[in-house]
Every structure is written in C-alpha cells, then in structure tokens.
Amino acid sequence: MAFSIRRLLISESVDASCKKILEENGIKVAEKKNLTKDELLAEIKDYDGLVIRSGTKVTADVINAAKNLKIIGRAGTGVDNVDIDASIRSGIIVMKYAQFNYLKVQKD
C-alpha cells in the first residue's frame, strides 16, 4: 500500500531530529504540544500523520475525526494509548519506535 504524507502533527515532545528528518523528506510538520482532547479533535482533520508519545490518547473519536490520517507513529514502547480496532477499521497504520526512549535518554 503506497500513500503520501504531506502534513504531520507532532503532539508531544520528541527529539528534534524527528522533525528535521520529516521536513528533509518534504513533510510539513506542526508541533502542537499538550492539546486537550477537544483541541486534538479540531486539529487532527488537517493532518495525514500523527506522532505521539504516551500522553496523547488516540481514541475512536479522534480517529473518526481524522479524515485524512494515514499513519500514527508512537515514539516509545507500546500502543495502549491508541484505539487499534478503530485504526484498523479506518485503514490507519499504527507503528511504534521503541528506540526513541533510548535516544531520548542519551540526549538528556
């Protein structure tokens, strides 16, 4: 399955290299941290991708509001804060990058 990501939302603090790599690959990145659920519901419709950590809860409501969302990237371990069933029904890929935690610790 091929798709393109043009706009991506980073909803929590991640290493600066994340944004840099995405932008170097032609993706317009917005960083909006500490969004409330209502703010996330209003924002998510404008994005093709979402990068989260453990603080952002991607519920079925969020996924249903995300008309353009194609991928959710979880920086860290586990995806218990993402409604996987709703993601599957909507055709949204959910992936995690556990090495992020190691990289973050090394830089702190």
C-alpha positions as CSV (number, residue, x, y, z in Angstrom):
1,M,0.0,0.0,0.0
2,A,1.5,3.3,-1.1
3,F,0.5,6.6,0.3
4,S,2.0,10.0,0.8
5,I,2.2,12.1,3.9
6,R,2.2,15.9,3.3
7,R,1.2,17.2,6.7
8,L,2.1,15.7,10.1
9,L,1.3,16.7,13.6
10,I,3.7,16.1,16.5
11,S,1.6,16.2,19.7
12,E,4.3,15.8,22.3
13,S,8.0,16.4,22.9
14,V,10.2,14.3,20.7
15,D,13.8,14.6,19.7
16,A,14.5,17.5,17.3
17,S,15.9,15.0,14.8
18,C,12.4,13.6,14.3
19,K,11.1,16.9,12.9
20,K,14.3,17.5,10.9
21,I,14.1,14.1,9.1
22,L,10.5,14.5,8.3
23,E,11.0,18.0,6.9
24,E,14.0,16.9,4.9
25,N,11.7,14.5,3.2
26,G,9.2,17.1,2.2
27,I,6.7,16.7,5.0
28,K,5.2,19.9,6.6
29,V,5.4,19.4,10.3
30,A,3.4,21.1,13.0
31,E,4.3,20.8,16.7
32,K,1.4,21.4,19.0
33,K,2.0,20.0,22.4
34,N,-0.4,19.4,25.3
35,L,-3.5,19.5,23.3
36,T,-6.7,18.8,25.1
37,K,-9.0,16.1,23.6
38,D,-11.2,18.8,22.1
39,E,-8.3,20.6,20.6
40,L,-6.9,17.4,19.1
41,L,-10.4,16.6,17.7
42,A,-10.4,20.0,16.0
43,E,-6.8,19.8,14.7
44,I,-6.5,16.2,13.5
45,K,-8.7,16.6,10.4
46,D,-5.9,18.7,8.8
47,Y,-3.2,16.1,9.0
48,D,-2.0,12.9,7.2
49,G,0.2,11.7,10.0
50,L,0.5,11.9,13.8
51,V,3.5,11.4,16.0
52,I,2.7,10.7,19.7
53,R,4.2,9.5,22.9
54,S,2.3,8.2,25.9
55,G,0.4,11.4,26.8
56,T,-1.7,11.6,23.7
57,K,-4.8,9.4,23.7
58,V,-5.9,8.5,20.2
59,T,-9.4,7.3,20.8
60,A,-12.1,6.2,18.4
61,D,-13.4,9.8,18.5
62,V,-10.1,11.2,17.4
63,I,-9.7,8.6,14.7
64,N,-13.2,9.3,13.4
65,A,-12.4,13.0,13.2
66,A,-9.1,12.3,11.3
67,K,-10.5,12.2,7.8
68,N,-7.0,12.4,6.2
69,L,-5.0,10.4,8.7
70,K,-2.9,7.6,7.2
71,I,-0.4,6.8,9.9
72,I,0.2,7.1,13.6
73,G,3.8,6.9,14.9
74,R,4.3,6.1,18.5
75,A,7.6,7.2,19.9
76,G,8.3,4.8,22.7
77,T,7.1,1.4,23.7
78,G,3.5,0.1,23.5
79,V,0.4,1.4,21.8
80,D,-2.1,1.1,24.6
81,N,-3.0,4.8,24.1
82,V,-4.2,4.2,20.6
83,D,-7.5,2.6,19.7
84,I,-6.1,-0.1,17.4
85,D,-9.5,-1.5,16.4
86,A,-10.7,1.9,15.3
87,S,-7.4,2.5,13.4
88,I,-7.8,-0.8,11.6
89,R,-11.4,0.0,10.6
90,S,-10.2,3.3,9.2
91,G,-7.2,1.9,7.4
92,I,-4.7,3.8,9.5
93,I,-1.3,2.3,10.1
94,V,-0.1,2.3,13.7
95,M,3.6,1.9,14.3
96,K,6.0,2.3,17.2
97,Y,9.6,3.1,17.6
98,A,10.9,1.8,20.9
99,Q,14.4,3.0,20.2
100,F,13.2,6.6,20.7
101,N,13.3,6.1,24.5
102,Y,17.0,5.1,24.3
103,L,17.8,8.1,22.1
104,K,16.0,10.5,24.3
105,V,17.8,9.2,27.4
106,Q,21.1,9.5,25.7
107,K,20.5,13.2,24.9
108,D,19.1,14.2,28.3
